[in-house]
Amino acid sequence: MPKIGHKKLIVIAALAVFIVGGFGIWKWKDTGSAQSSKKPVTINVALNAGLNVLQLIKEQGLLNEALQKYNARVEWSEFASGPPLLESLTAKRVDLSFLGDGAALQGQGAGLDFSNIGLITEGTQINSILVRSESGIQTPEELKGKKLGVAKGTTSHVYLVKFLKQYSLKESDLEIINLQIADAVAAFQSGQVDAIATIDPYTTQLVAQQKGIELKPKEEIEAPVTLIVRNEFADAHPEIVTEILKVYKTATEWQNSHIEEAADTYAELKGLDRDIVKVLINKQASGLSVISADIIETQQESSDFLYQSGFLKKKIQYKDYVDNTYIEAASKQ
């Protein structure tokens, strides 16, 4: 075998280093190229009225951090109630949010293309009917002929319809004034309306300030709140939807085990009294779970009732608008 000279050996060794190193560099560049080849994705996430874990997630920047691996980023928006949020969902300016039963059923009754993908709360303590402390109204029956402010199409509106039925009353028995939630509260405080159908934090605030008295239903009224997603977005990016649910679940668990710290954050964000916020967190009993058969039955009963009442224009099968696959996938990871 011919001997290889010293200089040739150096050249061959250098060439070997170049080839091996070159493949290493090429492979690293290929990996980076694969990551950067993912088309950038923007997901439009909307905040709705009241307190919700999405506000904590936004404040701490948790979604953008979690979605980096998908080359995705979040655009945030905020709405005073569900109906205007639905308008933006129709225009594809909202991809993911949460809705009370009123807006969710109204939207699906109108044929909007979105799914309910996780239960946040059964909502038994979300809504209330308040009367002004000096109104003299002591019983629900005395609401007849009175002015009541409510944001039509919201969970509070649905609650009002169900509440009135328990006392053999109808909306037509009252003078219903359609006002956004905050506007209804302002009208209530100024005496322009005698009563309001509203949500927290307003209920807890007004009762604590002795400005309002809550009228209780005969039987507990459920008002399930669900996370919702626009189907076109979810079909295109199921892994992003699942990742968001993982973040939401983790943030909810943190909130429920760190109520003091969560209350500090909400109080600062919403300009609320810290002690009131703590009450609200405990009342909400927030979580994230599959939409169970019991909740589907509750929502179907609500849907049928609202259709018969003329609130919904179209009869729907609520189960057709439920997709638990994302929460199930998030729970397994």
C-alpha positions in Angstrom: 0.0 0.0 0.0 1.5 3.4 -1.0 2.3 5.7 1.9 0.5 9.0 2.2 2.8 12.0 2.6 2.5 14.2 5.7 1.2 17.2 3.7 -1.4 15.1 1.9 -2.5 13.7 5.3 -3.1 17.3 6.5 -5.1 18.1 3.4 -7.3 15.0 3.7 -7.9 15.6 7.4 -8.9 19.2 6.8 -11.2 18.1 4.0 -12.8 15.5 6.3 -13.3 18.2 8.9 -14.9 20.4 6.3 -17.2 17.7 5.0 -18.3 16.6 8.5 -18.6 20.1 9.7 -20.3 21.1 6.5 -23.0 18.4 6.9 -23.4 19.5 10.5 -23.9 23.1 9.4 -26.2 22.0 6.6 -28.3 19.9 9.0 -28.6 22.8 11.5 -29.6 25.2 8.7 -32.2 22.6 7.5 -33.8 22.4 10.9 -34.0 26.2 11.2 -35.4 26.3 7.7 -38.1 23.8 8.7 -39.1 25.9 11.7 -39.1 29.2 9.7 -41.0 27.5 6.9 -44.1 27.5 9.0 -46.4 30.2 7.8 -46.9 32.9 10.5 -50.3 32.5 12.1 -52.3 35.2 14.0 -55.0 34.1 16.3 -57.5 36.7 17.3 -58.5 36.2 21.0 -61.3 38.3 22.5 -62.0 39.2 26.1 -65.7 39.4 27.1 -67.3 41.2 30.0 -66.5 40.4 33.6 -63.5 38.6 35.0 -61.9 35.7 33.2 -58.7 33.8 33.2 -57.9 35.1 29.7 -57.2 38.4 31.3 -54.5 36.9 33.5 -53.1 35.1 30.4 -52.9 38.3 28.5 -51.3 40.2 31.3 -48.6 37.7 31.7 -48.0 37.1 28.0 -48.5 33.4 28.4 -50.0 32.6 25.0 -47.4 34.3 22.8 -44.7 32.4 24.7 -46.5 29.0 24.4 -47.3 29.5 20.7 -43.8 30.4 19.5 -43.2 26.8 18.4 -46.1 27.2 16.0 -44.8 30.5 14.6 -48.1 32.0 16.0 -48.9 35.1 17.8 -52.0 36.6 19.5 -54.0 39.7 18.7 -56.2 40.7 21.6 -59.5 42.6 21.5 -62.2 43.3 24.1 -66.0 43.5 24.0 -68.6 44.8 26.4 -70.8 41.8 25.9 -71.4 38.7 23.7 -73.6 40.1 20.9 -70.9 42.6 19.5 -68.3 39.9 19.9 -70.5 37.7 17.7 -70.5 40.4 15.0 -66.7 40.3 15.0 -66.6 36.5 14.9 -68.8 36.7 11.8 -66.3 39.0 10.2 -63.4 36.7 11.2 -62.0 39.2 13.5 -62.4 36.9 16.5 -61.1 33.3 16.4 -61.4 32.3 20.1 -63.2 33.6 23.1 -65.7 32.7 25.8 -69.5 33.2 25.7 -72.4 33.0 28.1 -75.4 30.9 27.2 -77.3 33.8 25.7 -74.8 34.9 23.1 -73.7 31.3 22.4 -77.2 30.1 21.7 -78.1 33.2 19.8 -75.1 32.9 17.6 -75.7 29.3 16.8 -79.3 29.9 16.3 -78.3 32.4 13.7 -76.1 29.8 12.0 -72.7 31.2 12.9 -69.9 28.7 12.4 -68.3 28.2 15.8 -68.1 25.4 18.3 -68.2 25.2 22.1 -64.9 23.6 23.1 -64.8 23.6 26.9 -66.9 24.4 29.9 -65.6 27.3 32.1 -68.4 27.4 34.7 -72.0 26.2 35.1 -72.8 29.8 35.8 -75.2 29.4 38.7 -73.9 32.6 40.4 -73.1 34.8 37.3 -76.4 36.6 36.8 -78.8 38.4 39.0 -81.8 40.7 39.0 -81.2 43.9 41.1 -83.7 46.5 42.1 -82.8 49.9 43.4 -82.6 50.0 47.2 -85.1 52.9 47.4 -87.4 51.5 44.7 -89.8 49.9 47.2 -89.8 46.7 45.1 -89.7 43.7 47.4 -90.9 40.8 45.3 -90.4 39.7 41.7 -94.1 40.2 41.0 -93.7 43.9 41.7 -91.4 44.2 38.7 -94.6 44.4 36.6 -94.8 47.7 34.8 -91.3 48.7 35.9 -88.3 49.8 33.8 -85.6 47.2 33.6 -82.3 47.6 31.8 -80.6 44.6 30.2 -78.2 43.9 27.3 -80.3 41.9 25.0 -78.9 38.7 23.7 -76.6 38.2 26.7 -76.6 35.6 29.4 -78.3 38.1 31.7 -81.1 38.4 29.1 -81.6 34.7 29.1 -81.5 34.7 32.9 -84.2 37.4 33.0 -86.5 35.4 30.7 -86.1 32.3 32.8 -86.4 34.3 36.0 -89.7 35.9 34.9 -91.2 32.6 33.9 -90.7 31.2 37.4 -93.0 34.0 38.6 -95.5 33.7 35.8 -94.3 37.0 34.2 -93.2 37.8 30.6 -90.9 40.5 29.2 -93.9 42.3 27.9 -95.1 42.8 31.5 -92.1 45.1 32.1 -90.7 48.0 30.2 -87.4 46.5 28.9 -84.7 48.9 27.9 -81.8 47.5 25.8 -78.6 48.8 27.3 -75.0 47.5 27.3 -74.0 46.1 30.7 -72.0 49.1 31.9 -74.7 51.5 30.5 -77.4 49.6 32.3 -75.5 49.9 35.6 -75.1 53.7 35.1 -78.8 54.0 34.3 -79.6 52.0 37.5 -77.4 54.2 39.7 -78.9 57.4 38.3 -82.4 56.2 38.7 -83.3 56.0 35.0 -84.3 52.4 35.5 -85.9 50.6 38.5 -84.1 47.3 38.0 -81.4 45.6 36.0 -80.5 42.1 34.9 -76.7 42.0 35.2 -73.5 40.1 36.0 -70.7 40.3 38.4 -68.7 42.3 39.4 -71.6 44.8 39.3 -73.9 42.7 41.4 -71.4 42.2 44.2 -70.4 45.9 44.1 -73.9 47.4 44.1 -75.1 45.1 46.9 -72.0 45.8 49.0 -72.6 49.6 48.4 -76.2 49.1 49.5 -77.4 50.5 46.2 -79.1 47.4 45.0 -81.1 44.5 46.4 -81.1 41.1 44.6 -84.3 39.3 43.8 -83.8 35.6 44.1 -85.2 33.0 41.7 -87.4 30.2 43.1 -85.1 27.6 41.6 -81.4 27.8 40.7 -80.8 28.9 37.1 -77.8 27.6 35.3 -76.0 29.8 32.8 -73.1 27.7 31.4 -70.1 29.7 30.1 -68.0 28.0 27.4 -64.8 28.6 25.5 -65.7 28.9 21.8 -63.6 28.8 18.6 -64.3 29.7 15.0 -64.5 26.4 13.1 -62.5 27.5 10.1 -59.6 28.5 12.3 -59.8 25.4 14.4 -59.9 23.1 11.4 -56.8 24.8 10.0 -54.9 24.9 13.3 -56.1 22.2 15.7 -52.7 22.1 17.5 -52.9 25.8 18.3 -56.4 25.4 19.8 -55.2 22.5 21.9 -52.2 24.5 23.1 -54.3 27.4 24.1 -56.6 25.1 26.2 -53.5 23.7 27.9 -52.4 27.3 28.9 -55.9 28.2 29.9 -56.2 25.1 32.2 -52.8 25.8 33.8 -53.7 29.5 34.4 -57.1 28.5 35.9 -55.4 26.1 38.3 -52.9 28.8 39.3 -55.7 31.3 39.9 -57.7 28.9 42.1 -54.6 28.1 44.2 -53.3 31.7 44.3 -56.4 33.7 45.0 -54.6 36.5 46.8 -52.2 37.1 43.9 -54.9 36.7 41.3 -57.1 39.2 43.2 -54.3 41.7 43.1 -53.9 41.4 39.4 -57.7 41.6 38.6 -58.1 44.5 41.0 -55.4 46.5 39.2 -56.6 45.6 35.7 -60.3 46.3 36.4 -60.0 49.0 39.0 -62.0 46.9 41.5 -61.8 46.6 45.2 -59.5 43.7 46.1 -61.8 42.1 48.6 -64.7 42.2 46.1 -62.5 40.5 43.6 -61.7 37.7 46.0 -65.5 37.2 46.5 -65.9 37.1 42.7 -63.2 34.5 42.2 -64.8 32.2 44.8 -68.3 32.7 43.3 -67.3 32.0 39.8 -65.8 28.6 40.6 -63.8 28.7 37.3 -62.4 25.6 35.7 -62.0 24.0 32.4 -63.6 20.7 31.5 -65.4 18.8 28.8 -69.0 19.9 28.1 -70.8 17.0 29.8 -74.1 15.4 28.8 -75.7 17.2 31.7 -74.6 20.6 30.4 -75.7 19.7 26.9 -79.1 18.8 28.3 -79.3 22.1 30.2 -78.3 24.1 27.1 -80.8 22.1 24.9 -83.6 22.9 27.4 -82.6 26.6 27.3 -82.4 26.5 23.5 -85.9 25.0 23.2 -87.3 27.4 25.8 -85.8 30.5 24.1 -87.0 29.3 20.7 -90.5 29.0 22.0 -90.2 32.4 23.6 -89.1 34.0 20.3 -85.6 34.8 21.5 -84.1 32.4 19.0 -85.2 32.5 15.4 -84.1 28.9 14.6 -84.4 25.7 16.6 -81.0 24.1 17.2 -79.6 20.8 18.5 -76.9 22.0 20.9 -74.9 18.8 20.8 -74.1 19.6 17.2 -72.2 22.6 18.3 -70.1 20.9 21.0 -66.5 19.6 20.2 -64.7 18.1 23.2 -61.8 16.8 21.2 -59.5 19.8 21.9 -60.0 19.7 25.7 -59.6 15.9 25.6 -56.3 16.3 23.7 -55.1 19.0 26.0 -55.8 16.9 29.1 -53.7 14.0 27.7 -50.6 16.1 27.0 
